[in-house]
Amino acid sequence: MNTSPDQRKFAPATQRNREPILEMLLEVLPQHGTILEIASGTGEHATFFAYHLAPRQWLPSDPNPELRASISAWAEFFPCDAIQPPLDLDASSPIWPVETKIIPQPSISAIVNINMIHISPWSACLGLMAGAGRILPAGGILYLYGPYKQNGKHTAPSNADFDESLQAQNPNWGVRNLEDVVSVAKEQNLTLYQTHPMPANNFSLVFKHN
């Protein structure tokens, strides 16, 4: 990850995946409301998607203060009325600030989470699903993007290598089993209704709140 003099950080994968992800979001997101992004990272996705998905409001978040500064710097670099200030939000927390401190207007109609579940402890996935179950309205969308194993097996050799490198950095990280993620979602009344193969051996998962 690189940093510019004005606090903007750069994630190389963003330039490669933002167009395919945008295509999916245009297809599956509700036409109105606030889209809450969990683990926004550098903020590159947030500014890009906010511009292209307006008039929906885009609400980025991240628990890392340096990344929240990067999100704000990107929002200043590419001004857009549809992007809101980033929230300090940890997906694994039992209560999110959008439930108590900051009530988004318009109300949250979807949650987007890109490349988090494999670069975080399993508790982050559990917290994400629990939060989505609490916050999303009936019919609300949870969109996930990233690599997944299927039936306990990697879908490509490169993903197996990636998984090994992640666990070498932190044994609590790693490419997750798709079936495990779907099972946890189901416990929170979230049903998987679309799975789309994406570039670089990733997947888009689209859940709907029952």
GROMACS elastic network, one bead per residue, 0.5 to 0.9 nm:
[ bonds ]
;  ai    aj funct       b0    kb
    1     9     6  0.66216   500
    1    10     6  0.55127   500
    1    11     6  0.51213   500
    1    12     6  0.72377   500
    1    42     6  0.87832   500
    2     8     6  0.83910   500
    2     9     6  0.54316   500
    2    11     6  0.69128   500
    2    12     6  0.85775   500
    3     6     6  0.80930   500
    3     7     6  0.62538   500
    3     8     6  0.56518   500
    3    10     6  0.61192   500
    3    70     6  0.85933   500
    4     7     6  0.56325   500
    4     8     6  0.52112   500
    4     9     6  0.61732   500
    4    10     6  0.79347   500
    5     8     6  0.72947   500
    6     9     6  0.88455   500
    6    70     6  0.83054   500
    6    73     6  0.66682   500
    7    66     6  0.80617   500
    7    67     6  0.87520   500
    7    69     6  0.64866   500
    7    70     6  0.52692   500
    7    71     6  0.87470   500
    7    72     6  0.86771   500
    7    73     6  0.60913   500
    7    74     6  0.84586   500
    8    42     6  0.71014   500
    8    43     6  0.81928   500
    8    44     6  0.87177   500
    8    67     6  0.84617   500
    8    69     6  0.75611   500
    8    71     6  0.71520   500
    8    72     6  0.81998   500
    8    73     6  0.54519   500
    8    74     6  0.59359   500
    8    77     6  0.87501   500
    9    41     6  0.87054   500
    9    42     6  0.53270   500
    9    43     6  0.79580   500
    9    44     6  0.82225   500
    9    66     6  0.89669   500
    9    67     6  0.75734   500
    9    70     6  0.56596   500
    9    71     6  0.82952   500
    9    73     6  0.87654   500
    9    74     6  0.84481   500
   10    13     6  0.89315   500
   10    14     6  0.80469   500
   10    42     6  0.62506   500
   10    43     6  0.86088   500
   10    44     6  0.73217   500
   10    70     6  0.88346   500
   11    14     6  0.57088   500
   11    15     6  0.79207   500
   11    41     6  0.84938   500
   11    42     6  0.68236   500
   11    44     6  0.79133   500
   12    15     6  0.60798   500
   12    16     6  0.73202   500
   13    16     6  0.51906   500
   13    17     6  0.62199   500
   13    18     6  0.83176   500
   14    17     6  0.54156   500
   14    18     6  0.56114   500
   14    44     6  0.68940   500
   14    45     6  0.67012   500
   15    18     6  0.58917   500
   15    19     6  0.79398   500
   15    44     6  0.86098   500
   15    45     6  0.88413   500
   16    19     6  0.73991   500
   16    20     6  0.83542   500
   16   199     6  0.86842   500
   17    20     6  0.56440   500
   17    21     6  0.61528   500
   17    22     6  0.85654   500
   17   198     6  0.86457   500
   17   199     6  0.73862   500
   17   200     6  0.87118   500
   18    21     6  0.51447   500
   18    22     6  0.59378   500
   18    23     6  0.85944   500
   18    44     6  0.89194   500
   18    45     6  0.66300   500
   18    48     6  0.78284   500
   18    49     6  0.81640   500
   19    22     6  0.50453   500
   19    23     6  0.62506   500
   19    24     6  0.88051   500
   20    23     6  0.51414   500
   20    24     6  0.65349   500
   20    25     6  0.88273   500
   20   198     6  0.73639   500
   20   199     6  0.77968   500
   21    24     6  0.51193   500
   21    25     6  0.61843   500
   21    26     6  0.86562   500
   21   145     6  0.79718   500
   21   198     6  0.83238   500
   21   204     6  0.79301   500
   22    26     6  0.60726   500
   22    27     6  0.85575   500
   22    48     6  0.87291   500
   22    49     6  0.67068   500
   22    52     6  0.79986   500
   22    53     6  0.84226   500
   23    26     6  0.53458   500
   23    27     6  0.65261   500
   24    27     6  0.51239   500
   24    28     6  0.62712   500
   24    29     6  0.83201   500
   24   196     6  0.87990   500
   24   204     6  0.78394   500
   25    28     6  0.52561   500
   25    29     6  0.54270   500
   25    49     6  0.87281   500
   25    53     6  0.83205   500
   25   112     6  0.89548   500
   25   143     6  0.80587   500
   26    29     6  0.60487   500
   26    30     6  0.85934   500
   26    31     6  0.86428   500
   26    52     6  0.87368   500
   26    53     6  0.71705   500
   27    30     6  0.87200   500
   28   141     6  0.77185   500
   28   143     6  0.84251   500
   28   206     6  0.76684   500
   29    32     6  0.83963   500
   29    35     6  0.84749   500
   29   109     6  0.82606   500
   29   110     6  0.68218   500
   29   140     6  0.85985   500
   29   141     6  0.66637   500
   29   142     6  0.88570   500
   29   143     6  0.84604   500
   30    33     6  0.73081   500
   30    35     6  0.89552   500
   30    56     6  0.85449   500
   30   109     6  0.67171   500
   30   110     6  0.72347   500
   30   140     6  0.77844   500
   30   141     6  0.76656   500
   31    53     6  0.86790   500
   31    55     6  0.82205   500
   31    56     6  0.69271   500
   32    35     6  0.87678   500
   32    54     6  0.86521   500
   32    55     6  0.69750   500
   32    56     6  0.51139   500
   32    57     6  0.79709   500
   32   106     6  0.82617   500
   32   109     6  0.73729   500
   33    55     6  0.83705   500
   33    56     6  0.54333   500
   33    57     6  0.63380   500
   33    58     6  0.88143   500
   33   105     6  0.77467   500
   33   106     6  0.51856   500
   33   107     6  0.56653   500
   33   108     6  0.57243   500
   33   109     6  0.52413   500
   33   110     6  0.78410   500
   34    56     6  0.58235   500
   34    58     6  0.57895   500
   34    59     6  0.67106   500
   34   104     6  0.70107   500
   34   105     6  0.69822   500
   34   106     6  0.56999   500
   34   107     6  0.57046   500
   34   109     6  0.57614   500
   34   110     6  0.69559   500
   34   111     6  0.86753   500
   35    56     6  0.70202   500
   35    57     6  0.60423   500
   35    59     6  0.59171   500
   35    60     6  0.83447   500
   35   107     6  0.87069   500
   35   108     6  0.58622   500
   35   109     6  0.61617   500
   35   111     6  0.56277   500
   35   112     6  0.70054   500
   36    57     6  0.85218   500
   36    58     6  0.62514   500
   36    60     6  0.61325   500
   36    61     6  0.76563   500
   36   108     6  0.65922   500
   36   109     6  0.81433   500
   36   110     6  0.63626   500
   36   112     6  0.62162   500
   36   113     6  0.86510   500
   37    40     6  0.59804   500
   37    46     6  0.77797   500
   37    58     6  0.72960   500
   37    59     6  0.59681   500
   37    61     6  0.60563   500
   37    62     6  0.86456   500
   37   110     6  0.86027   500
   37   111     6  0.57170   500
   37   113     6  0.58519   500
   37   114     6  0.82710   500
   38    41     6  0.88027   500
   38    59     6  0.87602   500
   38    60     6  0.66686   500
   38    61     6  0.54882   500
   38    62     6  0.66068   500
   38    89     6  0.75678   500
   38    90     6  0.81348   500
   38    91     6  0.68952   500
   38   111     6  0.71655   500
   38   112     6  0.62618   500
   38   113     6  0.51784   500
   38   114     6  0.78087   500
   38   116     6  0.83820   500
   38   128     6  0.80724   500
   39    60     6  0.75993   500
   39    61     6  0.57031   500
   39    63     6  0.74102   500
   39    64     6  0.88906   500
   39    89     6  0.79731   500
   39    90     6  0.79066   500
   39    91     6  0.77550   500
   39   112     6  0.89284   500
   39   113     6  0.65995   500
   39   114     6  0.74046   500
   39   115     6  0.83907   500
   39   116     6  0.66175   500
   40    43     6  0.56387   500
   40    44     6  0.82502   500
   40    45     6  0.73233   500
   40    46     6  0.67924   500
   40    60     6  0.56450   500
   40    61     6  0.54958   500
   40    62     6  0.56772   500
   40    67     6  0.79774   500
   40    68     6  0.82701   500
   40    71     6  0.77260   500
   40    86     6  0.85449   500
   40   113     6  0.76923   500
   40   114     6  0.76360   500
   41    44     6  0.79418   500
   41    45     6  0.84363   500
   41    46     6  0.89519   500
   41    60     6  0.88570   500
   41    61     6  0.80297   500
   41    62     6  0.64385   500
   41    64     6  0.82224   500
   41    67     6  0.56084   500
   41    68     6  0.76078   500
   41    70     6  0.81065   500
   41    71     6  0.74828   500
   42    45     6  0.77582   500
   42    46     6  0.84939   500
   42    66     6  0.87492   500
   42    67     6  0.54098   500
   42    68     6  0.75472   500
   42    69     6  0.85546   500
   42    70     6  0.54858   500
   42    71     6  0.56597   500
   42    74     6  0.81545   500
   43    47     6  0.63596   500
   43    48     6  0.86110   500
   43    60     6  0.75439   500
   43    61     6  0.89286   500
   43    67     6  0.74619   500
   43    68     6  0.77404   500
   43    69     6  0.89891   500
   43    70     6  0.62608   500
   43    72     6  0.75859   500
   43    73     6  0.83565   500
   43    74     6  0.62317   500
   43    75     6  0.78036   500
   43    86     6  0.89645   500
   44    47     6  0.55919   500
   44    48     6  0.62884   500
   44    49     6  0.85965   500
   44    70     6  0.86819   500
   44    71     6  0.72323   500
   44    74     6  0.66632   500
   44    75     6  0.87731   500
   45    48     6  0.51636   500
   45    49     6  0.58753   500
   45    50     6  0.82589   500
   46    49     6  0.53496   500
   46    50     6  0.58626   500
   46    51     6  0.85740   500
   46    58     6  0.70022   500
   46    59     6  0.79922   500
   46    60     6  0.63546   500
   46    71     6  0.75838   500
   46    74     6  0.85716   500
   46    75     6  0.82817   500
   46    83     6  0.74306   500
   47    50     6  0.52095   500
   47    51     6  0.63175   500
   47    52     6  0.88087   500
   47    58     6  0.84719   500
   47    71     6  0.80754   500
   47    74     6  0.66644   500
   47    75     6  0.60192   500
   47    78     6  0.67228   500
   47    79     6  0.80500   500
   47    80     6  0.74722   500
   47    82     6  0.88547   500
   47    83     6  0.68912   500
   48    51     6  0.55664   500
   48    52     6  0.65362   500
   48    53     6  0.86659   500
   48    78     6  0.85065   500
   49    52     6  0.51619   500
   49    53     6  0.57177   500
   49    54     6  0.82917   500
   49    58     6  0.77223   500
   49    83     6  0.89670   500
   50    53     6  0.52928   500
   50    54     6  0.59746   500
   50    55     6  0.84322   500
   50    56     6  0.75104   500
   50    57     6  0.68283   500
   50    58     6  0.54064   500
   50    59     6  0.87076   500
   50    80     6  0.71266   500
   50    81     6  0.83825   500
   50    82     6  0.55554   500
   50    83     6  0.56046   500
   51    54     6  0.58000   500
   51    55     6  0.85950   500
   51    58     6  0.89967   500
   51    78     6  0.88123   500
   51    79     6  0.87444   500
   51    80     6  0.61568   500
   51    81     6  0.82415   500
   51    82     6  0.67385   500
   51    83     6  0.79203   500
   52    55     6  0.87419   500
   53    56     6  0.58687   500
   53    57     6  0.79608   500
   53    58     6  0.82514   500
   53    82     6  0.82467   500
   54    57     6  0.65191   500
   54    58     6  0.82751   500
   54    80     6  0.89829   500
   54    81     6  0.84599   500
   54    82     6  0.58882   500
   54    83     6  0.89042   500
   55    81     6  0.87921   500
   55    82     6  0.65040   500
   56    82     6  0.65802   500
   56    83     6  0.89296   500
   56   106     6  0.86757   500
   57    81     6  0.82081   500
   57    83     6  0.59295   500
   57    84     6  0.71834   500
   57   105     6  0.84103   500
   57   106     6  0.76204   500
   57   108     6  0.89519   500
   58    82     6  0.59509   500
   58    84     6  0.61523   500
   59    82     6  0.86078   500
   59    83     6  0.61642   500
   59    84     6  0.51366   500
   59    85     6  0.69418   500
   59    86     6  0.64880   500
   59    87     6  0.76869   500
   59   104     6  0.82452   500
   60    68     6  0.85857   500
   60    71     6  0.77816   500
   60    83     6  0.77395   500
   60    84     6  0.69944   500
   60    85     6  0.70432   500
   60    87     6  0.64221   500
   61    68     6  0.71412   500
   61    71     6  0.85861   500
   61    85     6  0.83540   500
   61    88     6  0.58764   500
   61    89     6  0.57312   500
   61    90     6  0.83312   500
   62    65     6  0.75187   500
   62    67     6  0.67518   500
   62    68     6  0.61036   500
   62    71     6  0.89943   500
   62    86     6  0.71530   500
   62    87     6  0.63734   500
   62    88     6  0.54638   500
   62    89     6  0.54105   500
   62    90     6  0.66844   500
   62    91     6  0.86490   500
   63    67     6  0.79879   500
   63    68     6  0.76656   500
   63    87     6  0.78527   500
   63    89     6  0.50728   500
   63    90     6  0.51695   500
   63    91     6  0.84021   500
   64    67     6  0.53406   500
   64    68     6  0.63185   500
   64    69     6  0.87699   500
   64    88     6  0.74973   500
   64    89     6  0.87437   500
   64    90     6  0.88219   500
   65    69     6  0.61643   500
   65    70     6  0.85964   500
   65    88     6  0.76488   500
   66    69     6  0.50760   500
   66    70     6  0.63192   500
   66    71     6  0.87650   500
   67    71     6  0.61503   500
   67    72     6  0.86049   500
   68    72     6  0.62503   500
   68    73     6  0.85560   500
   68    85     6  0.87333   500
   68    86     6  0.60125   500
   68    87     6  0.75883   500
   68    88     6  0.76259   500
   69    72     6  0.51351   500
   69    73     6  0.61249   500
   69    74     6  0.86561   500
   69    86     6  0.85324   500
   70    74     6  0.61471   500
   70    75     6  0.85466   500
   71    74     6  0.51870   500
   71    75     6  0.62171   500
   71    76     6  0.87243   500
   71    85     6  0.82155   500
   71    86     6  0.68090   500
   72    76     6  0.62769   500
   72    77     6  0.86300   500
   72    85     6  0.67541   500
   72    86     6  0.69809   500
   73    76     6  0.50925   500
   73    77     6  0.61444   500
   73    78     6  0.86529   500
   74    78     6  0.60366   500
   74    79     6  0.81073   500
   75    78     6  0.52292   500
   75    79     6  0.53735   500
   75    80     6  0.70450   500
   75    83     6  0.73030   500
   75    84     6  0.86501   500
   75    85     6  0.83732   500
   76    79     6  0.52898   500
   76    80     6  0.84527   500
   79    82     6  0.89173   500
   79    83     6  0.82806   500
   80    83     6  0.59308   500
   80    84     6  0.89374   500
   81    84     6  0.78070   500
   83    86     6  0.87450   500
   84    87     6  0.88400   500
   86    89     6  0.88092   500
   87    97     6  0.78084   500
   87    98     6  0.86924   500
   87   102     6  0.88818   500
   88    97     6  0.78399   500
   89    92     6  0.87847   500
   89    93     6  0.78569   500
   89    96     6  0.64201   500
   89    97     6  0.67736   500
   89    98     6  0.88112   500
   90    93     6  0.55518   500
   90    96     6  0.74894   500
   90   124     6  0.79671   500
   90   127     6  0.85298   500
   90   128     6  0.89760   500
   91    94     6  0.82506   500
   91    95     6  0.89102   500
   91    96     6  0.75811   500
   91   123     6  0.84587   500
   91   124     6  0.54748   500
   91   125     6  0.76131   500
   91   126     6  0.83963   500
   91   127     6  0.52571   500
   91   128     6  0.51826   500
   91   129     6  0.88170   500
   91   131     6  0.74369   500
   92    95     6  0.86435   500
   92    96     6  0.89240   500
   92   123     6  0.58024   500
   92   125     6  0.73743   500
   92   126     6  0.69101   500
   92   128     6  0.65287   500
   92   130     6  0.87325   500
   92   131     6  0.85008   500
   93    96     6  0.64147   500
   93   124     6  0.83573   500
   93   127     6  0.63909   500
   93   128     6  0.88031   500
   93   131     6  0.85335   500
   94   127     6  0.69256   500
   94   130     6  0.80777   500
   94   131     6  0.76676   500
   95    98     6  0.84414   500
   95    99     6  0.67966   500
   95   100     6  0.79321   500
   95   131     6  0.75056   500
   96    99     6  0.55670   500
   96   100     6  0.72212   500
   96   101     6  0.85002   500
   96   131     6  0.72519   500
   97   100     6  0.53392   500
   97   101     6  0.50737   500
   97   102     6  0.58319   500
   97   103     6  0.80020   500
   98   101     6  0.60815   500
   98   103     6  0.51354   500
   98   104     6  0.67139   500
   98   135     6  0.84609   500
   99   102     6  0.69556   500
   99   103     6  0.65331   500
   99   134     6  0.88463   500
   99   135     6  0.75374   500
  100   103     6  0.70025   500
  103   106     6  0.87366   500
  103   107     6  0.75158   500
  103   108     6  0.88928   500
  104   107     6  0.54159   500
  104   108     6  0.66859   500
  105   108     6  0.77239   500
  106   109     6  0.85944   500
  108   111     6  0.76696   500
  108   135     6  0.74933   500
  108   136     6  0.67223   500
  108   137     6  0.78792   500
  108   140     6  0.83902   500
  109   135     6  0.87758   500
  109   136     6  0.62500   500
  109   137     6  0.66053   500
  109   139     6  0.84721   500
  109   140     6  0.53525   500
  109   141     6  0.68784   500
  110   132     6  0.85753   500
  110   136     6  0.65875   500
  110   137     6  0.84710   500
  110   140     6  0.54169   500
  110   142     6  0.57665   500
  110   143     6  0.77463   500
  111   132     6  0.71096   500
  111   136     6  0.77976   500
  111   140     6  0.81761   500
  111   141     6  0.63133   500
  111   143     6  0.62598   500
  111   144     6  0.85984   500
  112   141     6  0.82521   500
  112   142     6  0.59500   500
  112   144     6  0.61506   500
  112   145     6  0.83858   500
  113   116     6  0.66777   500
  113   117     6  0.83922   500
  113   128     6  0.86991   500
  113   142     6  0.78536   500
  113   143     6  0.62137   500
  113   145     6  0.65602   500
  113   146     6  0.89616   500
  114   117     6  0.81684   500
  114   143     6  0.81036   500
  114   144     6  0.57341   500
  114   146     6  0.63821   500
  115   118     6  0.68132   500
  115   119     6  0.71751   500
  115   144     6  0.77995   500
  115   145     6  0.58745   500
  115   147     6  0.78832   500
  116   119     6  0.52990   500
  116   120     6  0.62450   500
  116   124     6  0.82298   500
  116   125     6  0.82961   500
  116   144     6  0.87803   500
  116   145     6  0.83882   500
  116   146     6  0.76815   500
  117   120     6  0.56563   500
  117   121     6  0.74930   500
  117   122     6  0.71961   500
  117   124     6  0.67979   500
  117   125     6  0.57185   500
  117   144     6  0.88180   500
  117   146     6  0.78146   500
  117   173     6  0.81666   500
  117   174     6  0.81677   500
  117   175     6  0.77727   500
  117   176     6  0.74565   500
  118   121     6  0.76731   500
  118   122     6  0.81940   500
  118   125     6  0.88822   500
  118   146     6  0.77717   500
  118   147     6  0.76851   500
  118   148     6  0.83912   500
  118   163     6  0.82827   500
  118   166     6  0.79475   500
  118   173     6  0.56334   500
  118   176     6  0.62751   500
  119   166     6  0.71367   500
  119   170     6  0.86870   500
  119   172     6  0.85646   500
  119   173     6  0.53280   500
  119   174     6  0.65601   500
  119   175     6  0.81163   500
  120   123     6  0.79069   500
  120   124     6  0.62786   500
  120   125     6  0.80760   500
  120   170     6  0.86672   500
  120   172     6  0.69849   500
  120   173     6  0.53126   500
  120   174     6  0.78825   500
  121   124     6  0.56942   500
  121   125     6  0.75199   500
  121   170     6  0.87652   500
  121   171     6  0.86757   500
  121   173     6  0.54689   500
  121   174     6  0.83418   500
  122   125     6  0.52879   500
  122   126     6  0.64550   500
  122   127     6  0.86908   500
  122   172     6  0.70457   500
  122   173     6  0.74840   500
  122   174     6  0.89614   500
  122   176     6  0.86882   500
  123   127     6  0.59983   500
  123   128     6  0.84313   500
  124   127     6  0.50228   500
  124   128     6  0.59773   500
  124   129     6  0.86332   500
  125   129     6  0.62672   500
  125   130     6  0.85572   500
  125   181     6  0.76332   500
  125   184     6  0.83412   500
  126   129     6  0.53723   500
  126   130     6  0.61794   500
  126   131     6  0.85877   500
  126   181     6  0.86215   500
  126   184     6  0.68504   500
  126   185     6  0.82953   500
  127   130     6  0.50284   500
  127   131     6  0.59346   500
  127   132     6  0.84258   500
  128   131     6  0.51801   500
  128   132     6  0.61052   500
  128   133     6  0.85208   500
  129   132     6  0.50736   500
  129   133     6  0.60494   500
  129   134     6  0.86397   500
  129   142     6  0.87715   500
  129   181     6  0.88319   500
  129   184     6  0.69569   500
  129   185     6  0.55576   500
  129   186     6  0.88226   500
  129   187     6  0.85065   500
  129   188     6  0.63836   500
  129   190     6  0.79296   500
  130   133     6  0.50306   500
  130   134     6  0.62915   500
  130   135     6  0.86968   500
  130   184     6  0.87265   500
  130   185     6  0.79704   500
  130   187     6  0.85574   500
  130   188     6  0.59902   500
  131   134     6  0.50991   500
  131   135     6  0.60119   500
  131   136     6  0.82118   500
  131   188     6  0.87590   500
  132   135     6  0.52174   500
  132   136     6  0.54919   500
  132   140     6  0.88538   500
  132   141     6  0.87595   500
  132   142     6  0.70751   500
  132   185     6  0.88595   500
  132   188     6  0.77762   500
  132   190     6  0.81437   500
  132   209     6  0.80556   500
  133   136     6  0.60796   500
  133   137     6  0.85706   500
  133   185     6  0.81967   500
  133   187     6  0.87981   500
  133   189     6  0.63613   500
  133   190     6  0.68410   500
  133   209     6  0.69725   500
  134   137     6  0.84463   500
  134   188     6  0.81075   500
  135   140     6  0.89496   500
  136   139     6  0.78086   500
  136   140     6  0.51854   500
  136   141     6  0.73326   500
  136   142     6  0.82382   500
  136   208     6  0.89502   500
  136   209     6  0.66001   500
  137   140     6  0.50734   500
  137   141     6  0.86178   500
  137   209     6  0.68756   500
  137   210     6  0.85066   500
  138   141     6  0.89315   500
  138   208     6  0.79881   500
  138   209     6  0.54336   500
  138   210     6  0.56111   500
  139   208     6  0.55494   500
  139   209     6  0.50170   500
  139   210     6  0.60685   500
  140   207     6  0.83162   500
  140   208     6  0.56625   500
  140   209     6  0.52434   500
  140   210     6  0.81421   500
  141   190     6  0.87704   500
  141   206     6  0.68615   500
  141   207     6  0.57262   500
  141   209     6  0.64310   500
  142   190     6  0.81282   500
  142   205     6  0.81049   500
  142   206     6  0.59239   500
  142   208     6  0.63080   500
  142   209     6  0.77167   500
  143   204     6  0.70714   500
  143   205     6  0.57837   500
  143   207     6  0.63532   500
  143   208     6  0.88276   500
  144   203     6  0.79987   500
  144   204     6  0.57369   500
  144   205     6  0.50443   500
  144   206     6  0.65473   500
  144   207     6  0.82974   500
  145   198     6  0.86346   500
  145   202     6  0.69451   500
  145   203     6  0.56759   500
  145   205     6  0.63739   500
  145   206     6  0.89581   500
  146   175     6  0.86749   500
  146   198     6  0.86925   500
  146   201     6  0.83836   500
  146   203     6  0.55453   500
  146   204     6  0.69191   500
  146   205     6  0.86603   500
  147   154     6  0.88437   500
  147   155     6  0.85307   500
  147   159     6  0.71844   500
  147   175     6  0.63214   500
  147   176     6  0.77324   500
  147   178     6  0.89397   500
  147   200     6  0.86293   500
  147   201     6  0.64401   500
  147   203     6  0.59430   500
  147   204     6  0.88401   500
  148   153     6  0.87811   500
  148   154     6  0.71248   500
  148   155     6  0.75357   500
  148   159     6  0.83336   500
  148   175     6  0.56188   500
  148   176     6  0.53577   500
  148   177     6  0.56964   500
  148   178     6  0.55035   500
  148   201     6  0.85818   500
  148   202     6  0.70250   500
  148   203     6  0.71045   500
  149   152     6  0.55581   500
  149   153     6  0.50994   500
  149   155     6  0.61326   500
  149   159     6  0.85047   500
  149   175     6  0.65919   500
  149   176     6  0.59311   500
  149   178     6  0.57570   500
  149   179     6  0.83889   500
  150   153     6  0.53175   500
  150   154     6  0.64656   500
  150   155     6  0.69102   500
  150   176     6  0.87076   500
  150   177     6  0.58121   500
  150   178     6  0.55492   500
  150   179     6  0.69478   500
  151   154     6  0.84762   500
  151   177     6  0.68592   500
  151   178     6  0.74846   500
  151   179     6  0.69366   500
  152   176     6  0.84836   500
  152   177     6  0.58057   500
  152   178     6  0.82229   500
  152   179     6  0.84072   500
  153   156     6  0.88395   500
  153   160     6  0.87145   500
  153   177     6  0.79559   500
  154   157     6  0.70427   500
  154   158     6  0.87247   500
  154   159     6  0.62354   500
  154   160     6  0.59041   500
  154   163     6  0.89704   500
  154   175     6  0.84446   500
  154   177     6  0.87465   500
  155   158     6  0.86221   500
  155   159     6  0.69277   500
  155   160     6  0.81811   500
  155   201     6  0.70109   500
  155   202     6  0.89437   500
  156   159     6  0.53556   500
  156   160     6  0.67308   500
  156   201     6  0.67259   500
  157   160     6  0.50712   500
  157   161     6  0.64157   500
  157   162     6  0.86314   500
  158   161     6  0.51188   500
  158   162     6  0.61131   500
  158   163     6  0.85690   500
  158   200     6  0.88446   500
  158   201     6  0.82403   500
  159   163     6  0.59658   500
  159   164     6  0.85189   500
  159   175     6  0.77697   500
  159   201     6  0.73320   500
  159   202     6  0.89067   500
  160   163     6  0.50648   500
  160   164     6  0.62819   500
  160   165     6  0.87369   500
  160   175     6  0.83068   500
  161   164     6  0.51283   500
  161   165     6  0.63015   500
  161   166     6  0.87066   500
  162   165     6  0.51268   500
  162   166     6  0.61969   500
  162   167     6  0.87309   500
  162   174     6  0.82586   500
  162   175     6  0.80017   500
  163   166     6  0.51305   500
  163   167     6  0.62964   500
  163   168     6  0.85947   500
  163   173     6  0.81832   500
  163   174     6  0.51619   500
  163   175     6  0.54370   500
  163   176     6  0.89718   500
  164   167     6  0.52962   500
  164   168     6  0.61802   500
  164   169     6  0.88225   500
  164   174     6  0.75004   500
  164   175     6  0.89100   500
  165   168     6  0.50305   500
  165   169     6  0.64579   500
  165   170     6  0.87876   500
  165   174     6  0.84528   500
  166   169     6  0.52274   500
  166   170     6  0.62722   500
  166   171     6  0.75658   500
  166   172     6  0.87312   500
  166   173     6  0.58554   500
  166   174     6  0.55419   500
  166   175     6  0.81060   500
  167   172     6  0.67508   500
  167   173     6  0.54371   500
  167   174     6  0.56469   500
  167   175     6  0.89873   500
  168   171     6  0.63518   500
  168   173     6  0.86867   500
  169   172     6  0.89120   500
  169   173     6  0.78563   500
  170   173     6  0.55021   500
  170   174     6  0.82916   500
  171   174     6  0.75319   500
  173   176     6  0.87226   500
  176   179     6  0.85752   500
  176   180     6  0.73263   500
  176   181     6  0.73355   500
  177   180     6  0.52977   500
  177   181     6  0.65859   500
  177   182     6  0.88148   500
  178   181     6  0.52425   500
  178   182     6  0.62232   500
  178   183     6  0.86183   500
  179   182     6  0.50983   500
  179   183     6  0.60781   500
  179   184     6  0.86987   500
  180   183     6  0.50740   500
  180   184     6  0.62905   500
  180   185     6  0.86188   500
  181   184     6  0.52683   500
  181   185     6  0.61999   500
  181   186     6  0.86582   500
  182   185     6  0.50479   500
  182   186     6  0.61509   500
  182   187     6  0.88292   500
  182   190     6  0.83067   500
  182   191     6  0.75977   500
  182   192     6  0.66481   500
  182   207     6  0.88158   500
  183   186     6  0.51149   500
  183   187     6  0.65705   500
  184   187     6  0.52771   500
  184   188     6  0.69557   500
  184   190     6  0.86341   500
  185   188     6  0.52773   500
  185   189     6  0.66186   500
  185   190     6  0.50195   500
  185   191     6  0.67947   500
  185   192     6  0.79724   500
  185   207     6  0.80803   500
  186   189     6  0.50338   500
  186   191     6  0.57766   500
  186   192     6  0.80867   500
  187   190     6  0.72752   500
  188   191     6  0.87759   500
  188   209     6  0.83080   500
  189   208     6  0.83470   500
  189   209     6  0.59070   500
  189   210     6  0.54834   500
  190   207     6  0.57949   500
  190   208     6  0.54445   500
  190   210     6  0.60006   500
  191   206     6  0.83806   500
  191   207     6  0.51568   500
  191   208     6  0.53190   500
  191   209     6  0.64658   500
  191   210     6  0.69018   500
  192   195     6  0.76590   500
  192   205     6  0.70330   500
  192   206     6  0.58754   500
  192   208     6  0.65378   500
  193   205     6  0.79907   500
  193   206     6  0.60472   500
  193   207     6  0.58205   500
  193   208     6  0.69621   500
  194   204     6  0.78541   500
  194   205     6  0.59434   500
  194   206     6  0.50394   500
  194   207     6  0.71221   500
  195   203     6  0.67746   500
  195   204     6  0.57319   500
  195   206     6  0.64830   500
  196   202     6  0.86610   500
  196   203     6  0.55297   500
  196   204     6  0.50034   500
  196   205     6  0.66243   500
  196   206     6  0.85340   500
  197   201     6  0.70610   500
  197   202     6  0.62015   500
  197   204     6  0.64736   500
  198   201     6  0.61764   500
  198   203     6  0.50338   500
  198   204     6  0.66087   500
  199   202     6  0.59949   500
  199   203     6  0.80190   500
  200   203     6  0.89939   500
